[in-house]
Amino acid sequence: MAAAVCLVSALGLTLGVPAAGLAEPKPTEAELRKDLKRLGKKVDGLIEAYAAKRESVRKAEKAEGVAKDNLRKAEKTYQEAKQEVDSIAQLRYQSNSGDLPVLLFSGEGDMAAAAVMEQLVAQQSAYLEGFAVSRDRRKQAAERAARLTDDLREEAEEVEDRREEAEKVIRDIKRKLDQLVPLGSGRRADGSWVPQLPNGPDNITDRTRNMRDVVKRRFELTHTVGCYRSMNDGGEHPLGRACDFMMSTGGAMPSAAGLRLGDEIAAWVLKNRGKLGVKYVIWRQRINHGSGWRFMSDRGGNTANHYDHVHISML
């Protein structure tokens, strides 16, 4: 028993298994974001490499298809030429037996007939020899194209596997980052929230400020973020309890990338609403209090209908 314990201990040291109480410290948010940025660049490079490989495969497959089509045409021509040679051979055989049609040689004797026959056979033999060379070249080209297609397909699959692995690591890092989302201030033990007043130069509450800063760190925002505004429109902006994350400017409909970013922000904020103290989210003429999206009435325009920005209200 003692020997077994010693063996396990030795293996633990050899394999580098951390001893109890000596576990590696958890990475900080800054370290995770650094890894996320590095992996993001790696994935972008892998996506470009994958696209290039797929294009090479497409070209190789096209070249292989052209080669096969040329082969079919050449084989058809070969069969026609073979039939002609067979006919000539048959005529030659008939000529030797004295049965060659007289019209073929226009009345010129056996020597003339033999000369014509030899010339025709020589021409067809030269043609068939040229075809044979062409056929061999076509075969070699087709084999090279096929090998290239297989090699490139394997490389493309390898690149795709590496991309998927990198994206899996990215998802894991994002999950860890989500675990580091700081709780909004003023949360009671029963899950309810203490009312807050706006403060500071930005005139928003602490919870709103925390939500705004977390979203700005979590996503690469492309446009401005507006929170407090003095106009009393019945919403939370004048109370310092709401922010608008713009996805476009000038009231224009966001690009496809902008719409995806807005979808991601809205989904992420709703997922973490219990930590942040989110009251509701409005995006693309829909409102969500945490129990699902509900369409809103048309208020006229992209901005009024929240198509160009994600609105987040806080408790």
C-alpha positions as CSV (number, residue, x, y, z in Angstrom):
1,M,0.0,0.0,0.0
2,A,2.8,2.4,0.9
3,A,4.5,1.5,-2.3
4,A,1.4,2.4,-4.3
5,V,1.1,5.7,-2.5
6,C,4.7,6.5,-3.4
7,L,4.1,5.5,-7.0
8,V,1.0,7.8,-7.3
9,S,3.0,10.6,-5.7
10,A,5.8,10.1,-8.1
11,L,3.5,10.1,-11.1
12,G,1.8,13.3,-9.8
13,L,5.2,15.0,-9.6
14,T,6.2,13.7,-13.0
15,L,3.1,14.7,-14.8
16,G,3.0,18.1,-13.2
17,V,-0.4,17.6,-11.4
18,P,-0.8,20.5,-9.0
19,A,-0.9,19.6,-5.3
20,A,-4.0,20.4,-3.2
21,G,-4.1,24.0,-2.3
22,L,-1.6,24.9,-5.1
23,A,-4.1,25.3,-8.0
24,E,-3.1,27.8,-10.6
25,P,-4.8,31.2,-10.1
26,K,-7.8,32.0,-12.3
27,P,-7.0,34.3,-15.2
28,T,-8.0,37.9,-14.8
29,E,-10.4,39.7,-17.1
30,A,-7.6,41.5,-18.8
31,E,-5.7,38.2,-19.5
32,L,-8.9,36.6,-20.9
33,R,-9.5,39.6,-23.2
34,K,-5.9,39.5,-24.4
35,D,-6.3,35.8,-25.2
36,L,-9.7,36.5,-26.9
37,K,-8.1,39.1,-29.1
38,R,-5.2,36.9,-30.1
39,L,-7.5,34.0,-30.9
40,G,-9.9,36.3,-32.8
41,K,-7.0,37.2,-35.2
42,K,-6.1,33.5,-35.5
43,V,-9.6,32.6,-36.5
44,D,-9.7,35.4,-39.0
45,G,-6.5,34.0,-40.6
46,L,-7.8,30.5,-40.6
47,I,-11.0,31.6,-42.2
48,E,-9.0,33.3,-45.0
49,A,-6.8,30.2,-45.4
50,Y,-9.9,28.0,-45.5
51,A,-11.5,30.2,-48.2
52,A,-8.3,30.1,-50.3
53,K,-8.1,26.3,-50.0
54,R,-11.7,26.0,-51.1
55,E,-11.1,28.2,-54.1
56,S,-8.0,26.1,-55.0
57,V,-10.1,23.0,-54.7
58,R,-12.8,24.5,-56.9
59,K,-10.2,25.4,-59.6
60,A,-8.6,21.9,-59.5
61,E,-12.0,20.3,-59.8
62,K,-12.8,22.5,-62.7
63,A,-9.5,21.6,-64.4
64,E,-10.2,18.0,-63.8
65,G,-13.7,18.3,-65.4
66,V,-12.3,20.0,-68.5
67,A,-9.7,17.2,-68.8
68,K,-12.3,14.6,-68.6
69,D,-14.5,16.4,-71.2
70,N,-11.5,16.6,-73.5
71,L,-10.9,12.9,-73.0
72,R,-14.5,12.1,-74.0
73,K,-14.1,14.2,-77.2
74,A,-10.7,12.6,-78.0
75,E,-12.1,9.1,-77.5
76,K,-14.9,9.8,-79.9
77,T,-12.5,11.1,-82.5
78,Y,-10.3,8.0,-81.8
79,Q,-13.2,5.7,-82.5
80,E,-14.0,7.5,-85.7
81,A,-10.3,7.3,-86.8
82,K,-10.1,3.7,-85.9
83,Q,-13.1,2.9,-88.0
84,E,-11.5,4.7,-91.0
85,V,-8.3,2.7,-90.5
86,D,-10.2,-0.5,-90.2
87,S,-12.0,0.4,-93.5
88,I,-8.6,1.1,-95.2
89,A,-7.2,-2.2,-93.9
90,Q,-10.3,-4.0,-95.3
91,L,-9.9,-2.3,-98.7
92,R,-6.2,-3.2,-98.7
93,Y,-7.1,-6.8,-98.0
94,Q,-9.6,-6.7,-100.8
95,S,-7.0,-5.1,-103.1
96,N,-4.6,-8.0,-102.4
97,S,-7.3,-10.4,-103.3
98,G,-8.1,-8.5,-106.5
99,D,-11.5,-7.3,-105.3
100,L,-10.6,-3.6,-104.7
101,P,-13.2,-1.3,-106.3
102,V,-11.8,0.1,-109.5
103,L,-13.4,3.6,-108.9
104,L,-11.2,4.1,-105.8
105,F,-8.0,4.3,-108.0
106,S,-9.5,5.9,-111.0
107,G,-8.2,3.3,-113.4
108,E,-4.5,3.6,-112.5
109,G,-2.9,0.1,-111.9
110,D,-2.0,-1.9,-108.9
111,M,1.1,0.2,-108.2
112,A,-0.9,3.4,-108.0
113,A,-3.5,1.7,-105.8
114,A,-0.9,0.5,-103.4
115,A,0.7,4.0,-103.2
116,V,-2.6,5.6,-102.4
117,M,-3.3,2.9,-99.8
118,E,0.1,3.3,-98.1
119,Q,-0.4,7.1,-98.0
120,L,-3.8,6.8,-96.4
121,V,-2.6,4.3,-93.9
122,A,0.4,6.5,-93.0
123,Q,-1.8,9.5,-92.5
124,Q,-4.1,7.6,-90.2
125,S,-1.2,6.1,-88.3
126,A,0.3,9.5,-87.8
127,Y,-3.1,10.8,-86.6
128,L,-3.5,7.9,-84.2
129,E,0.0,8.3,-82.9
130,G,-0.7,12.0,-82.2
131,F,-3.9,11.1,-80.5
132,A,-2.2,8.5,-78.3
133,V,0.3,11.2,-77.1
134,S,-2.6,13.6,-76.4
135,R,-4.5,10.9,-74.6
136,D,-1.5,10.1,-72.4
137,R,-1.0,13.7,-71.6
138,R,-4.7,14.1,-70.8
139,K,-4.5,11.1,-68.5
140,Q,-1.5,12.5,-66.6
141,A,-3.2,15.9,-66.3
142,A,-6.4,14.3,-65.0
143,E,-4.4,12.3,-62.4
144,R,-2.5,15.4,-61.3
145,A,-5.7,17.4,-61.0
146,A,-7.3,14.5,-59.0
147,R,-4.4,14.3,-56.7
148,L,-4.4,18.1,-56.2
149,T,-8.1,18.1,-55.5
150,D,-7.7,15.3,-52.9
151,D,-4.7,17.1,-51.3
152,L,-6.4,20.5,-51.2
153,R,-9.6,19.0,-49.8
154,E,-7.6,17.3,-47.0
155,E,-5.8,20.6,-46.3
156,A,-9.1,22.5,-46.3
157,E,-10.6,20.0,-43.9
158,E,-7.6,20.4,-41.6
159,V,-7.9,24.2,-41.7
160,E,-11.6,23.9,-40.9
161,D,-10.8,21.7,-38.0
162,R,-8.3,24.1,-36.6
163,R,-10.8,27.0,-37.1
164,E,-13.5,25.1,-35.2
165,E,-11.0,24.3,-32.4
166,A,-10.0,28.0,-32.1
167,E,-13.7,29.0,-32.0
168,K,-14.4,26.5,-29.3
169,V,-11.6,28.0,-27.2
170,I,-13.1,31.5,-27.9
171,R,-16.5,30.3,-26.7
172,D,-14.8,29.0,-23.6
173,I,-13.1,32.3,-23.0
174,K,-16.3,34.2,-23.5
175,R,-18.0,31.9,-21.0
176,K,-15.3,32.6,-18.5
177,L,-15.7,36.3,-19.1
178,D,-19.4,36.1,-18.6
179,Q,-18.7,34.5,-15.2
180,L,-16.7,37.6,-14.4
181,V,-19.5,40.0,-15.1
182,P,-19.7,42.3,-12.0
183,L,-22.9,42.4,-10.1
184,G,-24.8,45.6,-10.3
185,S,-24.8,47.6,-7.0
186,G,-27.8,47.7,-4.7
187,R,-29.0,44.1,-5.1
188,R,-30.8,42.8,-2.0
189,A,-30.5,39.3,-0.7
190,D,-34.0,38.4,-2.0
191,G,-32.9,39.5,-5.6
192,S,-34.7,42.8,-5.6
193,W,-32.9,46.1,-6.3
194,V,-32.5,49.2,-4.2
195,P,-33.7,52.3,-6.0
196,Q,-30.8,54.5,-7.1
197,L,-30.4,58.1,-8.1
198,P,-28.1,59.3,-10.9
199,N,-24.7,60.7,-10.0
200,G,-21.4,61.7,-11.5
201,P,-20.7,63.8,-14.5
202,D,-22.5,61.4,-16.8
203,N,-25.7,61.8,-14.7
204,I,-26.6,58.1,-14.6
205,T,-27.0,55.5,-11.8
206,D,-24.2,53.2,-10.6
207,R,-26.0,50.2,-12.0
208,T,-26.5,51.9,-15.4
209,R,-22.8,52.9,-15.5
210,N,-21.7,49.3,-14.6
211,M,-24.0,47.9,-17.4
212,R,-22.7,50.4,-20.0
213,D,-19.1,49.8,-19.2
214,V,-19.5,46.0,-19.1
215,V,-21.1,46.0,-22.6
216,K,-18.4,48.3,-23.9
217,R,-15.8,45.9,-22.7
218,R,-17.6,42.8,-23.9
219,F,-18.3,43.9,-27.5
220,E,-16.4,45.9,-30.1
221,L,-18.9,48.7,-30.5
222,T,-18.8,50.6,-33.8
223,H,-21.0,53.6,-32.9
224,T,-21.7,55.9,-30.0
225,V,-23.5,55.0,-26.7
226,G,-25.9,57.6,-25.3
227,C,-27.4,57.3,-21.8
228,Y,-28.7,60.4,-20.0
229,R,-30.8,63.0,-21.8
230,S,-32.9,65.7,-20.1
231,M,-36.0,65.5,-22.3
232,N,-38.8,63.9,-20.2
233,D,-40.3,61.4,-22.6
234,G,-41.7,59.1,-20.0
235,G,-38.8,56.7,-20.2
236,E,-35.7,56.0,-18.1
237,H,-33.2,58.2,-19.9
238,P,-34.0,61.4,-17.8
239,L,-33.7,59.3,-14.7
240,G,-30.2,58.1,-15.7
241,R,-31.4,54.5,-15.9
242,A,-31.1,53.7,-19.7
243,C,-28.6,53.6,-22.5
244,D,-28.8,53.5,-26.3
245,F,-26.2,51.5,-28.1
246,M,-26.2,52.8,-31.6
247,M,-25.7,50.4,-34.5
248,S,-25.8,53.1,-37.3
249,T,-25.8,56.9,-37.7
250,G,-28.3,59.4,-39.0
251,G,-31.3,57.2,-38.5
252,A,-30.1,54.8,-41.2
253,M,-30.9,51.1,-41.1
254,P,-27.8,49.2,-39.8
255,S,-25.7,47.0,-42.0
256,A,-26.0,43.2,-41.8
257,A,-23.0,43.3,-39.4
258,G,-24.7,46.0,-37.3
259,L,-27.9,44.0,-37.0
260,R,-25.9,40.9,-35.9
261,L,-24.0,43.0,-33.3
262,G,-27.3,44.4,-32.0
263,D,-28.8,40.9,-31.8
264,E,-25.7,39.7,-29.9
265,I,-25.8,42.6,-27.4
266,A,-29.5,42.3,-26.8
267,A,-29.2,38.5,-26.2
268,W,-26.2,38.8,-24.0
269,V,-27.7,41.6,-21.8
270,L,-30.9,39.6,-21.4
271,K,-28.9,36.5,-20.4
272,N,-27.1,38.5,-17.7
273,R,-30.1,40.7,-16.7
274,G,-30.1,39.1,-13.2
275,K,-26.5,40.1,-12.6
276,L,-26.8,43.6,-14.1
277,G,-30.2,44.7,-12.9
278,V,-31.7,45.1,-16.4
279,K,-35.4,46.1,-16.5
280,Y,-36.0,45.5,-20.2
281,V,-34.4,45.7,-23.6
282,I,-35.9,47.2,-26.8
283,W,-34.5,46.3,-30.2
284,R,-35.9,46.2,-33.7
285,Q,-39.4,47.3,-32.7
286,R,-39.6,44.6,-30.0
287,I,-39.4,44.7,-26.2
288,N,-38.2,42.0,-23.8
289,H,-38.6,42.1,-20.1
290,G,-36.9,38.8,-19.7
291,S,-39.8,36.5,-20.7
292,G,-39.6,36.8,-24.5
293,W,-39.8,39.3,-27.3
294,R,-43.0,41.2,-27.9
295,F,-43.6,43.4,-30.9
296,M,-44.4,47.1,-30.4
297,S,-46.6,49.5,-32.3
298,D,-45.1,51.4,-35.2
299,R,-43.8,54.8,-34.0
300,G,-42.5,55.9,-37.4
301,G,-38.8,55.8,-38.4
302,N,-35.8,53.6,-37.7
303,T,-34.8,55.5,-34.5
304,A,-38.3,55.7,-33.0
305,N,-38.8,52.0,-33.6
306,H,-35.3,51.1,-32.2
307,Y,-34.0,49.6,-35.4
308,D,-30.8,51.6,-35.3
309,H,-30.0,51.2,-31.6
310,V,-30.4,48.7,-28.7
311,H,-32.1,50.4,-25.8
312,I,-31.4,49.0,-22.3
313,S,-33.4,50.2,-19.3
314,M,-32.2,49.4,-15.8
315,L,-34.0,48.8,-12.5
